[in-house]
Amino acid sequence: AAKDDDKIMLQDFSSSSPSSHAWQEMNDPVMGGQSTGTFTMDNGVGRFVGNVAIVPFLQAPGFIKAETTTTTNKWPDISSCVGLELDVESHTSY
């Protein structure tokens, strides 16, 4: 693992952070998609909660996703990085 001072923070999900980006959740609205979800930021945590449902017409899973744009804040240059570290947690047992 890299030392903390070797890391470049992309997003800390703190709304007061100068590097914070606006995030939104998107469902699968085409062909009768029934997946739903929400994305919120609270206490420095991004919460992406949802349910991916079968699209009846296709008999295949739909999708949900969280996305952001670069219109307000630019992303830092990470071209020197050799990896990506994510801190994630699931409330579903697998």
C-alpha positions in Angstrom: 0.0 0.0 0.0 1.2 3.5 -0.8 2.0 6.0 2.0 -0.8 8.6 2.5 1.4 11.4 1.2 1.9 9.4 -2.0 -1.9 9.2 -2.6 -3.9 11.6 -4.8 -7.5 12.1 -3.5 -10.0 12.1 -6.3 -13.2 12.5 -4.2 -13.8 12.6 -0.5 -17.6 13.2 -0.7 -17.4 16.1 1.6 -19.6 18.9 0.3 -17.3 21.5 1.8 -14.2 20.0 0.0 -12.9 22.3 -2.8 -12.4 19.2 -4.9 -15.9 17.9 -4.5 -17.9 17.0 -7.6 -21.6 16.9 -8.1 -22.8 13.3 -8.3 -26.1 11.9 -9.4 -27.7 8.5 -9.8 -29.1 7.3 -13.1 -31.5 4.4 -13.8 -32.1 2.3 -16.9 -35.1 4.2 -18.4 -35.1 2.5 -21.8 -37.2 -0.5 -22.8 -39.2 -0.6 -19.6 -36.2 -0.7 -17.2 -37.4 -1.0 -13.6 -34.1 -0.5 -11.7 -34.1 2.2 -9.1 -31.5 3.9 -6.9 -30.3 7.0 -5.1 -27.0 8.6 -4.6 -26.4 11.0 -1.6 -23.4 12.5 0.2 -23.5 12.7 4.0 -20.7 13.2 6.5 -18.0 12.6 3.9 -19.5 9.4 2.6 -21.0 8.8 -0.8 -24.0 6.5 -0.5 -25.1 4.6 -3.6 -28.2 2.5 -2.8 -30.4 0.7 -5.3 -32.0 -2.3 -6.8 -31.1 -3.7 -10.2 -34.3 -5.4 -11.7 -34.9 -7.7 -14.6 -36.1 -5.8 -17.7 -39.3 -7.8 -18.6 -39.0 -7.2 -22.4 -35.4 -8.5 -22.5 -35.5 -10.9 -19.6 -32.1 -9.5 -18.7 -30.8 -7.3 -15.9 -31.1 -3.5 -16.1 -28.6 -1.2 -14.5 -28.1 1.7 -12.2 -25.0 4.0 -12.0 -23.6 7.0 -10.2 -22.0 9.6 -12.4 -20.4 13.0 -12.3 -19.2 15.6 -14.7 -16.2 17.9 -14.8 -18.1 21.1 -15.4 -17.4 22.6 -12.0 -14.1 21.2 -10.7 -11.3 19.6 -12.7 -10.0 16.2 -11.7 -6.4 16.1 -10.5 -3.7 14.7 -12.7 -3.2 11.0 -11.8 -1.0 10.1 -14.8 1.8 9.3 -12.3 -0.3 6.7 -10.4 0.1 3.0 -10.8 -3.1 1.9 -9.0 -6.5 2.9 -7.7 -7.7 2.5 -4.1 -11.4 2.4 -3.3 -12.9 2.3 0.2 -16.3 0.6 -0.3 -18.8 -1.2 2.0 -21.8 -3.3 1.2 -24.7 -4.1 3.5 -25.5 -7.2 1.4 -23.9 -10.5 2.3 -22.5 -12.4 -0.7 
